[in-house]
Amino acid sequence: MSEFTQRELADKLYQCAGESEGVDLMAEDALDAPFIDLGYDSLALLQVTGVIKREYGVELSDDAVVEAETPRLLLKMINASLPEAA
């Protein structure tokens, strides 16, 4: 995998924590909105990053996840941590 996308992050959030009413995670402005404003707390993010770790081998510390306050920041961290393609 060369890049973890906004669509994949949205799918994992929906899968792990459900959809927040009235929130479109695929909207361009959602990338820079705080997760809490999108309806996702730190527990939801930890669940999502646990699934991403199992499925993609991406290891992020709990502190890093909490520091990633927006989808754009989390995507940046995930993509920086993706294992090199074999």
N, C-alpha and C positions, 0 to 999 in steps of 0.2 A: 504494500500500500504506500503510495507516495504522498498522499495528503488526506487528512480527516476533514470532511467538509461541514459546512453549516447544516446541510440536509441531514447528514449522519448524526450530528450533535442533537438536532431537533428530534430526530427519530428516537435516539437513546433517552432523551429527557421525557418524551411522551411515554415510552415504554416503561421507564423506571419510576417516574413520578406523576404521570398523567398529564393531561393538557390543562393549561390554565385558561380559564374562560376569557375570551376576548383578546387573547394574545396570539399573534402570528410570529412564531420563531423564525420564519423564513423571510420576514420583512427586513429590509436593509437597516432600518433604525433599531431593530431588535439586537443587532450585533453589539451596539454600544450601550444598551440599557442594562442597568444593574439587574442581576438575577432576581433579587428580592422584588423588584418592580415587575418582573415577568412572572412572579408567583412561585419561584423556586428558592428554597432555603438551602443552607449548607448541608443538611442531611441529604436532600435530593441530589446535590452535586456529588457528594461522597458516594452515593449509590451508583450514579452514572459513571463516575471515574472507576469504580470497582468493576463494573461491567466492561468498560473500555480496556482496563488492565487485563482482564481474563481473555477478551476476544482479540485484542490487538497487541498485547505485550507492552503497553504504555504504562510506565510507573510514574505517578505523581505523588508527592508527599501531601499529607492532609493540609499542612500549612500552605502549600502552593495552591491547592484547590480553593481554600478560603480566600487567598489573595486574588484569585482570578474572579473579579467582581462582575465581569461581563462575558457574554459568549465569545466576543472577539479575543479577549485575553485568554480564556480557557482554550479556544482553538489554537492560539499561538503556542501555548504550553504543550498541548497534545501533539501538535505537528513537530515541535522541536524535540519531542521525546519518542517519536515513532522509530521503531527499530529499522535499520537499513534493510532495504529489499534484498532478498537473497538472490 
